[in-house]
Every structure is written in C-alpha cells, then in structure tokens.
Amino acid sequence: MRVNLDMGKAVYGWMMMKDENIPGTVVRTSTIPEELGRLVYLLTDKTGTLTQNEMVFKRLHLGTVSYGADTMDEIQSHVRDSYSQMHSQADGNNAGSTPPRKVQSSAPRVRKSVSSRIHEAVKAIVLCHNVTPVYESRAGVSGETEFAEADQDFSDENRTYQASSPDEVALVQWTESVGLTLVSRDLTSMQLKTPGGQVLSFCILQLFPFTSESKRMGIIVRDESTAEITFYMKGADVAMSTIVQYNDWLEEECGNMAREGLRTLVVAKKSLTEEQYQDFENRYTQAKLSMHDRTLKVAAVVESLEREMELLCLTGVEDQLQADVRPTLEMLRNAGIKVWMLTGDKLETATCVAQSSRLVPRTQDTHIFRRVTSRGEAHLELNAFRRKHDCALVISGDSLEVCLKYYEHEFMELACQCPAVVCCRCSPTQKACIVTLLQQHTGRRTCAVGDGGNDVSMIQAADCGIGIEGKEGRQASLAADFSITQFRHVGRLLMVHGRNSYKRSAALGQFVMHRGLIISTMQAVFSSVFYFASVPLYQGFLMVGYATIYTMFPVFSLVLDQDVKPEMAMLYPELYKDLTKGRCLSFKTFLIWVLISIYQGAILMYGALVLFESEFVHVVAISFTALVLTELLMVALTIRTWHWLMVVAEFLSLGCYVSSLAFLNEYFDFTFITTVTFLWKVSAVTVVSCLPLYVLKYLRRKLSPPSYCKLTS
C-alpha cells in the first residue's frame, strides 16, 4: 500500500504541474497532495497575495469637486495653464527687475478658483513624500559636471522612483502623468520640472517621517524662486481630521472612498513666515538636544505647527486586486472553506480590501474590535460580539493578543463561527500562532497562502502551505508545499486537484487493502477446511504474479479515476463540502471493504472446493483464475469515469495472465484449463462473487445517489 500510494502521489503532483490552467505551479512535496481536498480554513496574506502590490492613483477630491480616472486630463490642463501663467508673470517681473518674492498679506481670504486649488494640491503631493528618483546609468555620462548630469537626467526616459511605501511612488508617478515631475532629490533639496520644461528648486528645511503611531508625515520646504516657506503634511484621515481646519466633507468622502476599496490620504499645508519658521527651528533643535523625554518634547514641538492647517485635497490610491480574486473567494466560500485574512496593514486598509475583494460581503454585518488593552475591555468586546450572528470579524494584532491572553477558548469559539475573519497589524509570529490555535481548537485541516518572507512561519505551521511567487521574493514559494503564480489558481488547485487526489488516494488505499484481504481470507478458509493445516494455497510465482503483473496495472490505474469532470467541480464548488466530512476513507468504508473481501474470499474458495472433481491442482486453477477475474471486475466496479489507459491496463493484465497459463505447468494442468468445464466453473464462481456487489451498487445509486451523481446524470 505504501508503495502504491507514494507512486500515486507522485502522479498527482505531476498532473498539477502539467495542468495548463494553472501554469507555473510547482509541487514541492510528495506526501500531502490529498490534504488539498480536505481543507476547512484558508489563511491568506493580503498585500501581494490578494492584491498585486501595485498602487494606482484613482481619485483626487478637493471638497467641491472630485476627479477620477476618466477626468485626469482636466487636472493636466489646469496644471499646464497655471504654470504657463506663472511663467509669463515671472517673465514680466524679470523684465521690470522686480524680485519675485511673495509677500504675506493680511487681506481677507477669498474663495480660490478650481485651477489654483488643483495647482496647490498637485504641488503638495509632489513635494510631501520620501521618494527618490533613480536613473539608469549610461555610458559616456561619467566625467561630466553635476549640472550637466542633472540636465541629462531630466530628459532621461529611464527614470524610476524608489520609496519605502508603494503608495508614495504611485502619488509621484501620478503627478508626473499630470505634468509636474520630480526629477531629482537629495537630503537638502528637491527639483521639480513643470509642464513647460522649467525646473523649480526647493530646499528641504525639515522632514518628519511617517510612523505607525502618528499615522502621518510632514515636510517643510522653501521655494528657491520666491523664498516662500511651506509646511506640507499628509496622513490617515483619523490623524488629520483634528489637524486641518473645519470642513464638512472630509469624513464623508473618506468613507465613500473606503467603500470603493481605496487607500486614502489627507493632504494639507500651512504657510510660514521666516520668523515663524525660525522660532519653530529653535524650539525643535532645543527639543532634540533634550536629555529627558526627548521623543515627547520633539513631538510636542511638531504638534505646535500642526494646527489649523489648510485642507488641500483627499487622495485615493488603489492596490489593485489580483485577477479573479473575487470569484475565487466566492468559490471558496461556497465550498465551505472559511477564509481568514492575516495582514500587517492597518485596520482601515485591511477592511477596505476585505470589502472590495468580497471577502466580507457589503451586505454582511462586520464587527470591528476596537483597541483592546485590558481584560475588562476584552470581556466587553467579546460580549458585544457574542450578541451578533453571522457577522464577519475585524481585529488588530494587539487586541487579538489581549483576547487570546485572557479569553483564548471563548474568542476562538466565536471566531470559528464567523464566515470571515480579518486580522490586521499581525506580526509573522502572530500569524503562525493563529494557525496553531485553529488546529488545536477545531481539529480541522488548515491551509496558509502567502507571498513574502513574513508569511513563511504561517505557511510552515499550517497543514498545507501554498506560496505565491510575487514581488517580495521567493521565500514563501520555496518554503511552501505548493508554489503558484497567482491567487486565483488556489481555486482549481483545491476544487479539482485536491478533490481528485483525495478521492483517488482513498480508492487506491481501499483497493490495495481489499486485494490483500481477499487472498488472506481464501488462505484462511482453505486452512480451516483442511483441519488448519499449515499448507499454502498459492506458492511461488502465483503469489508474486498476483501482486505484480496480474493486478498491479488495473489497481494503479485508479489514480486516473475521477467522479466529476474538472469543469463540473469548478462550476459546483459545493461538492467540496462532502470531502471535508472524511467519508471517502473512514472506519465505515474500511469495514465495508473488509466485509467485501471476506465475502468474496469465502465464495471463491468454497466455490472452487465444491466444484473441483478429482485433483487438488484443479482447486488452485479454478480459485486463482476466478480471483484474478474478480479483481479485474472489482476495479471496473470501482471506476467512476473510464480512461483509455484503464481499459489498456485491464486487458493487458488479463492477457498477461492468459498467456502465462501456458508456461505455469507447475501450478496448472494445461489439459484441464483448456476444457469447457474449467471455463464454466470459473465463470460461475466469479459471477457469484461479483454479481451481488454490482446489484447492490446499482440499487444504491438509484435509491441514494451521491451529490456528484445527481449532477452528472
């Protein structure tokens, strides 16, 4: 059995890798392909797994007007017009020898035009970031001066942007598409190129990087041409809503964009006079030199600037979902598989992606665990969650840790009843811990899907690990049991190959047991009839041939069997639910096959003993021939969908046996086996052993057909 199953699993892996519908699939294990057919929980990463990890700018909202993907040309024309006007004004000022310094006026504010608001918003976006433009080095550039290199770089088409966050790269790429391009940057300066080809220089005075606590980043720059000092800031709406001036649209529009699955950023600015900046710089330097509570003092000084800032715009960036993620998740849900999304992203982003991917249906109630820091808060949240039914769960990593610390059993019991769970801000250790807890509390099979090194621990902790080759390297795919190129391939891997591997392994294992039990039963019956004499029924080559050339090919051909076609398995994922119940290979099915083996072994042996006439060698000839025919017929009875190789295997085995009769004179009387008497006796014994089983199978199919029979009929 071990040999047959290992060979069968090798065949299953080969079939997965050769499947044209899931190209690039690599099977890195030869022991657990059937586990794909019994999964109940699927735990997946978000970025790079459900999404492409490619950010695309989708929406710019100015409060009164919103621009989408189909109206970006309007923004481009506004930016071009505003800079052309500024250029003409600058030329006029230069002709009159007037310094182009902007003077701060205390005149009452007037409502700005849409064009000026767009210009300020795009300018803020292209200045407030941590992006660095990088150029491909080309031959002949070395030896030039810095300015010559800069001039050449500005016209280079091989410009790429590098940043720690793909969101910022998407924003800067968008500003380039509308005409304002970031062409160079170092620690103290930044250069922009306008639509007219002018280069604007800005001096970076201060930079306040993004942190997970502040959820925002800021920058103070001085325009070299006007000497104007501006403080720009962008961040999450929860952090920026208290910083910007009063408005009545920010919260509503953030919610609208979130429902579209967009990652939102609020952009604001504040103009500073030279005196205001010098005062800030002095206090900021003093805070950084402080010996005690330096972090708090620095934060306090920065926060003194973050007041009554002018709200410029709200941006929406989409981390595009991978192809067919929504139908794949829908298929998994219909198959009875509960999907948990474990991600390191913030709660808002994780919720957005969960809704846009339909992991959490929009019509379904969602319970969000707010920040839980104590046992009492955890108890209150669990009580509130317990009162809800059929509700998806969204929880952060630190809240999850508190809940598991005090109420592990209660939390896992409630979470396992949810149709979907989203865990955000999860560390790699927490991901592996969640997998382990699921296995311990449910005893069900788990599968982990990820694409990066932070998913390796989760993949290795699960019963079955699937790695996706993405932009974060190949650590996950190399550590996983199965490697795929896209998340949508998970559907076919489970519904088709998981189903077939499990069903085939079950049938193959049961049949190998039947093949051994039936000949053992015949030996037991034979010995009991002859006063328990220790005389072997079959000797020498008969025993070797029975386990090899006479039955090996038909039995092993069961690895080609399938109960439903792949198209049907993909169309009706509900069929997968039956597999998780483990009914294909259980104590019940094992006992049924044991009874079948005992019945057939007894019939074959007693039939041969009753029908033989004079010599003992006739018993061997009748019983062994009937045994081989019974095995071939039982394989035919077990097969649900015929493959041409199965037919070849059946006739090849039968041909090998018939042709070998002429050479096995030691075991068979050639004169007897060529008579009609031998043929009818063998036929009679075979029919009595197999016909009742065929009848029972037919009646069962008619009276209580399995789910797949209802579809295929």
Secondary structure in CASP SS format (residue, H / E / C, confidence):
PFRMAT SS
TARGET T0000
AUTHOR 0000-0000-0000
METHOD secondary structure of the structure
MODEL  1
M C 1.00
R H 1.00
V H 1.00
N H 1.00
L H 1.00
D H 1.00
M H 1.00
G H 1.00
K H 1.00
A H 1.00
V H 1.00
Y H 1.00
G H 1.00
W H 1.00
M H 1.00
M H 1.00
M H 1.00
K H 1.00
D C 1.00
E C 1.00
N C 1.00
I C 1.00
P C 1.00
G C 1.00
T C 1.00
V E 1.00
V E 1.00
R C 1.00
T C 1.00
S C 1.00
T C 1.00
I C 1.00
P H 1.00
E H 1.00
E H 1.00
L H 1.00
G H 1.00
R C 1.00
L E 1.00
V E 1.00
Y E 1.00
L E 1.00
L E 1.00
T E 1.00
D C 1.00
K C 1.00
T C 1.00
G C 1.00
T C 1.00
L C 1.00
T E 1.00
Q E 1.00
N E 1.00
E E 1.00
M E 1.00
V E 1.00
F E 1.00
K E 1.00
R E 1.00
L E 1.00
H E 1.00
L C 1.00
G C 1.00
T C 1.00
V C 1.00
S E 1.00
Y E 1.00
G C 1.00
A H 1.00
D H 1.00
T H 1.00
M H 1.00
D H 1.00
E H 1.00
I H 1.00
Q H 1.00
S H 1.00
H H 1.00
V H 1.00
R H 1.00
D H 1.00
S H 1.00
Y H 1.00
S H 1.00
Q H 1.00
M H 1.00
H H 1.00
S H 1.00
Q H 1.00
A H 1.00
D H 1.00
G H 1.00
N H 1.00
N H 1.00
A H 1.00
G C 1.00
S C 1.00
T C 1.00
P C 1.00
P C 1.00
R C 1.00
K C 1.00
V C 1.00
Q C 1.00
S C 1.00
S C 1.00
A C 1.00
P C 1.00
R C 1.00
V C 1.00
R C 1.00
K C 1.00
S C 1.00
V H 1.00
S H 1.00
S H 1.00
R H 1.00
I H 1.00
H H 1.00
E H 1.00
A H 1.00
V H 1.00
K H 1.00
A H 1.00
I H 1.00
V H 1.00
L H 1.00
C C 1.00
H C 1.00
N C 1.00
V C 1.00
T E 1.00
P E 1.00
V E 1.00
Y C 1.00
E C 1.00
S C 1.00
R C 1.00
A C 1.00
G C 1.00
V C 1.00
S C 1.00
G C 1.00
E C 1.00
T C 1.00
E H 1.00
F H 1.00
A H 1.00
E H 1.00
A H 1.00
D H 1.00
Q H 1.00
D H 1.00
F H 1.00
S C 1.00
D C 1.00
E C 1.00
N C 1.00
R C 1.00
T E 1.00
Y E 1.00
Q E 1.00
A C 1.00
S C 1.00
S C 1.00
P H 1.00
D H 1.00
E H 1.00
V H 1.00
A H 1.00
L H 1.00
V H 1.00
Q H 1.00
W H 1.00
T H 1.00
E H 1.00
S H 1.00
V C 1.00
G C 1.00
L C 1.00
T E 1.00
L E 1.00
V E 1.00
S E 1.00
R E 1.00
D C 1.00
L C 1.00
T C 1.00
S E 1.00
M E 1.00
Q E 1.00
L E 1.00
K E 1.00
T C 1.00
P C 1.00
G C 1.00
G C 1.00
Q C 1.00
V E 1.00
L E 1.00
S E 1.00
F E 1.00
C E 1.00
I E 1.00
L E 1.00
Q E 1.00
L E 1.00
F E 1.00
P C 1.00
F C 1.00
T C 1.00
S C 1.00
E C 1.00
S C 1.00
K C 1.00
R E 1.00
M E 1.00
G E 1.00
I E 1.00
I E 1.00
V E 1.00
R E 1.00
D E 1.00
E C 1.00
S C 1.00
T C 1.00
A C 1.00
E C 1.00
I E 1.00
T E 1.00
F E 1.00
Y E 1.00
M E 1.00
K E 1.00
G E 1.00
A C 1.00
D H 1.00
V H 1.00
A H 1.00
M H 1.00
S C 1.00
T C 1.00
I C 1.00
V E 1.00
Q C 1.00
Y C 1.00
N C 1.00
D C 1.00
W C 1.00
L H 1.00
E H 1.00
E H 1.00
E H 1.00
C H 1.00
G H 1.00
N H 1.00
M H 1.00
A H 1.00
R H 1.00
E C 1.00
G C 1.00
L C 1.00
R E 1.00
T E 1.00
L E 1.00
V E 1.00
V E 1.00
A E 1.00
K E 1.00
K E 1.00
S E 1.00
L E 1.00
T C 1.00
E H 1.00
E H 1.00
Q H 1.00
Y H 1.00
Q H 1.00
D H 1.00
F H 1.00
E H 1.00
N H 1.00
R H 1.00
Y H 1.00
T H 1.00
Q H 1.00
A H 1.00
K H 1.00
L C 1.00
S C 1.00
M C 1.00
H C 1.00
D C 1.00
R H 1.00
T H 1.00
L H 1.00
K H 1.00
V H 1.00
A H 1.00
A H 1.00
V H 1.00
V H 1.00
E H 1.00
S H 1.00
L H 1.00
E C 1.00
R C 1.00
E C 1.00
M E 1.00
E E 1.00
L E 1.00
L E 1.00
C E 1.00
L E 1.00
T E 1.00
G E 1.00
V E 1.00
E E 1.00
D E 1.00
Q E 1.00
L E 1.00
Q C 1.00
A C 1.00
D C 1.00
V H 1.00
R H 1.00
P H 1.00
T H 1.00
L H 1.00
E H 1.00
M H 1.00
L H 1.00
R H 1.00
N H 1.00
A C 1.00
G C 1.00
I C 1.00
K E 1.00
V E 1.00
W E 1.00
M E 1.00
L E 1.00
T C 1.00
G C 1.00
D C 1.00
K C 1.00
L H 1.00
E H 1.00
T H 1.00
A H 1.00
T H 1.00
C H 1.00
V H 1.00
A H 1.00
Q H 1.00
S H 1.00
S C 1.00
R C 1.00
L C 1.00
V C 1.00
P C 1.00
R C 1.00
T C 1.00
Q C 1.00
D C 1.00
T E 1.00
H E 1.00
I E 1.00
F C 1.00
R C 1.00
R C 1.00
V C 1.00
T C 1.00
S C 1.00
R H 1.00
G H 1.00
E H 1.00
A H 1.00
H H 1.00
L H 1.00
E H 1.00
L H 1.00
N H 1.00
A H 1.00
F H 1.00
R H 1.00
R C 1.00
K C 1.00
H C 1.00
D C 1.00
C C 1.00
A E 1.00
L E 1.00
V E 1.00
I E 1.00
S E 1.00
G H 1.00
D H 1.00
S H 1.00
L H 1.00
E H 1.00
V H 1.00
C H 1.00
L H 1.00
K H 1.00
Y H 1.00
Y H 1.00
E H 1.00
H H 1.00
E H 1.00
F H 1.00
M H 1.00
E H 1.00
L H 1.00
A H 1.00
C C 1.00
Q C 1.00
C C 1.00
P C 1.00
A E 1.00
V E 1.00
V E 1.00
C E 1.00
C E 1.00
R C 1.00
C C 1.00
S C 1.00
P H 1.00
T H 1.00
Q H 1.00
K H 1.00
A H 1.00
C H 1.00
I H 1.00
V H 1.00
T H 1.00
L H 1.00
L H 1.00
Q H 1.00
Q H 1.00
H H 1.00
T H 1.00
G C 1.00
R C 1.00
R E 1.00
T E 1.00
C E 1.00
A E 1.00
V E 1.00
G E 1.00
D C 1.00
G C 1.00
G H 1.00
N H 1.00
D H 1.00
V H 1.00
S H 1.00
M H 1.00
I H 1.00
Q H 1.00
A H 1.00
A C 1.00
D C 1.00
C E 1.00
G E 1.00
I E 1.00
G E 1.00
I E 1.00
E C 1.00
G E 1.00
K C 1.00
E C 1.00
G E 1.00
R C 1.00
Q H 1.00
A H 1.00
S H 1.00
L H 1.00
A H 1.00
A C 1.00
D C 1.00
F E 1.00
S E 1.00
I E 1.00
T C 1.00
Q C 1.00
F C 1.00
R C 1.00
H H 1.00
V H 1.00
G H 1.00
R H 1.00
L H 1.00
L H 1.00
M H 1.00
V H 1.00
H H 1.00
G H 1.00
R H 1.00
N H 1.00
S H 1.00
Y H 1.00
K H 1.00
R H 1.00
S H 1.00
A H 1.00
A H 1.00
L H 1.00
G H 1.00
Q H 1.00
F H 1.00
V H 1.00
M H 1.00
H H 1.00
R H 1.00
G H 1.00
L H 1.00
I H 1.00
I H 1.00
S H 1.00
T H 1.00
M H 1.00
Q H 1.00
A H 1.00
V H 1.00
F H 1.00
S H 1.00
S H 1.00
V H 1.00
F C 1.00
Y C 1.00
F C 1.00
A C 1.00
S C 1.00
V C 1.00
P C 1.00
L C 1.00
Y C 1.00
Q C 1.00
G C 1.00
F H 1.00
L H 1.00
M H 1.00
V H 1.00
G H 1.00
Y H 1.00
A H 1.00
T C 1.00
I C 1.00
Y C 1.00
T C 1.00
M H 1.00
F H 1.00
P H 1.00
V H 1.00
F H 1.00
S H 1.00
L H 1.00
V H 1.00
L H 1.00
D C 1.00
Q C 1.00
D C 1.00
V C 1.00
K C 1.00
P H 1.00
E H 1.00
M H 1.00
A H 1.00
M H 1.00
L H 1.00
Y C 1.00
P H 1.00
E H 1.00
L H 1.00
Y H 1.00
K H 1.00
D H 1.00
L H 1.00
T H 1.00
K C 1.00
G C 1.00
R C 1.00
C C 1.00
L C 1.00
S C 1.00
F H 1.00
K H 1.00
T H 1.00
F H 1.00
L H 1.00
I H 1.00
W H 1.00
V H 1.00
L H 1.00
I H 1.00
S H 1.00
I H 1.00
Y H 1.00
Q H 1.00
G H 1.00
A H 1.00
I H 1.00
L H 1.00
M H 1.00
Y H 1.00
G H 1.00
A H 1.00
L H 1.00
V H 1.00
L H 1.00
F C 1.00
E C 1.00
S C 1.00
E C 1.00
F H 1.00
V H 1.00
H H 1.00
V H 1.00
V H 1.00
A H 1.00
I H 1.00
S H 1.00
F H 1.00
T H 1.00
A H 1.00
L H 1.00
V H 1.00
L H 1.00
T H 1.00
E H 1.00
L H 1.00
L H 1.00
M H 1.00
V H 1.00
A H 1.00
L H 1.00
T H 1.00
I C 1.00
R C 1.00
T C 1.00
W C 1.00
H C 1.00
W H 1.00
L H 1.00
M H 1.00
V H 1.00
V H 1.00
A H 1.00
E H 1.00
F H 1.00
L H 1.00
S H 1.00
L H 1.00
G H 1.00
C H 1.00
Y H 1.00
V H 1.00
S H 1.00
S H 1.00
L C 1.00
A C 1.00
F C 1.00
L C 1.00
N C 1.00
E C 1.00
Y C 1.00
F C 1.00
D C 1.00
F H 1.00
T H 1.00
F H 1.00
I H 1.00
T C 1.00
T C 1.00
V H 1.00
T H 1.00
F H 1.00
L H 1.00
W H 1.00
K H 1.00
V H 1.00
S H 1.00
A H 1.00
V H 1.00
T H 1.00
V H 1.00
V H 1.00
S H 1.00
C H 1.00
L H 1.00
P H 1.00
L H 1.00
Y H 1.00
V H 1.00
L H 1.00
K H 1.00
Y H 1.00
L H 1.00
R H 1.00
R H 1.00
K H 1.00
L H 1.00
S C 1.00
P C 1.00
P C 1.00
S H 1.00
Y H 1.00
C H 1.00
K H 1.00
L H 1.00
T H 1.00
S C 1.00
END
